[in-house]
Amino acid sequence: MKKTVLIIIEHTSIPADTIVWQDALTLNSEGFEVIIISPKSKRDNLIYEKKNNIKIFRHPRLFDGSSILLYLLEYF
């Protein structure tokens, strides 16, 4: 039975976050089942996809953009 790794990303969509994507690919090549939960960007068309045998689930962002006010709202 494969061991599963769940990766949760807070700010950047996958595979745009290349560091996390490379980690996921490495874990997958080592025999782990990899599941990623990340925010959906404007470029992402799919909420769910399987890419390179990695399951990716995307959720809509509550606050889109970058400002001090949005940062405070997100963590309030």
C-alpha positions in Angstrom: 0.0 0.0 0.0 1.3 3.4 -1.0 1.8 6.1 1.7 0.0 9.3 0.9 1.4 12.8 1.3 -1.0 15.8 1.5 0.4 19.2 0.6 -1.6 22.3 1.3 -0.6 25.5 -0.3 -1.9 28.8 1.0 -1.1 31.5 -1.6 0.2 30.1 -5.0 -1.5 27.8 -7.4 0.0 24.6 -8.5 2.1 24.1 -10.7 3.0 27.8 -10.7 4.7 27.3 -7.3 7.7 25.5 -8.8 9.4 24.7 -5.6 6.4 22.8 -4.2 5.7 21.2 -7.6 9.3 19.8 -7.7 8.9 18.5 -4.2 5.7 16.8 -5.2 7.3 15.3 -8.3 10.2 13.9 -6.2 7.8 12.4 -3.6 5.8 10.8 -6.4 8.9 9.4 -8.1 9.9 7.8 -4.7 6.6 5.9 -4.6 4.3 8.2 -2.6 0.8 9.1 -3.6 0.7 12.9 -3.6 -2.4 15.1 -3.2 -2.1 18.9 -3.4 -4.7 21.4 -2.2 -4.1 24.9 -3.5 -5.9 28.1 -4.4 -7.3 28.5 -7.9 -5.6 31.2 -10.0 -7.2 33.1 -12.9 -5.1 30.9 -15.3 -6.5 27.6 -13.9 -9.5 26.2 -15.6 -10.0 23.1 -13.6 -10.9 22.7 -9.9 -9.6 19.1 -10.0 -7.0 17.5 -12.2 -4.5 14.7 -12.2 -1.1 15.8 -13.6 2.0 13.6 -13.6 0.1 11.1 -11.4 -0.4 13.9 -8.7 -4.0 14.8 -7.7 -4.6 18.5 -7.6 -7.6 20.1 -5.9 -8.1 23.8 -6.3 -10.3 26.1 -4.2 -11.5 29.6 -5.0 -9.6 32.4 -3.3 -11.7 34.4 -0.8 -9.5 37.5 -1.4 -7.7 37.9 -4.6 -4.9 40.4 -5.0 -2.1 41.7 -2.8 -2.3 44.6 -0.4 -1.9 45.1 3.3 -5.7 45.2 3.8 -6.2 41.9 2.0 -3.4 40.4 4.0 -5.1 41.5 7.3 -8.5 40.3 6.1 -7.1 36.9 5.2 -5.5 36.4 8.7 -8.3 38.1 10.7 
